[in-house]
């Protein structure tokens, strides 16, 4: 049996399977231009939940393709100067969660925006239409259509647009912005920082959406990456279209976006993770060129890590 030190030695140079597309930069440049030309039509509605020292709002904006995207927006009630802000992104198929979960941050002096990913468990719309199957989930949505139809292209742009909206709020100091999340949320923190270079700090934990082909080959892989297995089992059982399939997914692979991240990075990982295997995470982590630190939990899988939340808050507190 390998020790975790031996495993880490192997992973510290792993870069994943499949090449970054030649037109990757053009693809995302065009996507950002499309996002920039979208009128977000931002609206704030006072939420039914309010804190003693925190104001809570439903924030709505229009993303690419016209979908109305929802986020929870919380800010300290009493503030005398522009304040730092945090973007929070949730896990796969979930939603922004309870309002009270963000109050530890507003009590410290942060504004917080927590986005509902389109088409998942929150209040955001998904008006995009694609040809082809989704089988069991969103990872492969649009993979047999045009590459601009990939669902995570739109979700990444939603995250980046929300960051720009947050930075434009009068009460927010645009030079003190952080982003964090776990699993899908961790991937969105990376993607958001890659597409929004002004973000100063990110804390991805067990991030998803990296090294798709490597994940598909991982024999013990569980969770959302199993959608790739299901696609081949149902739609392409002899893998006749495997090459095109994985080439499309390269456009939404966060390991290819990671070199664009300028933010300081605090990364949490469990070496027993079978939902987002460590190899897929290291493929993205190794591609980062900014200041970075990985907190490793050898006996933990895709779950809550003891102490990581405290470390993350201390890391973000440097923005105060």
Secondary structure, 3 states (H helix, E strand, C coil): CCCHHHHHHHHCCCCCCCCCCCCHHHHHHHHHHHHHCCCCCCEEEECCCCCCCEEEEEEEEECHHHCEEEEEEEEECCCCCCEEEEEEECCCCCCCCCHHHHHHHHHHCCEEEEECCCCCCCCCCCCCCCCCCCCCCCCCCCCCCCHHHCHHHHHHHHHHHHHHHHHHCCCEEEEEEEEEEECHHHHHHHHHHHHCCCCCEEEEECCCCCCHHHHHHCCCCCHHHHHHHHHHHHCCCCCCCHHHHHHHHHHHCHHHHHHHCCCEEEEEEECCCCCCCHHHHHHHHCCCCCCEEEEEECCCCCCCCCCHHHHHHHHHHHHC
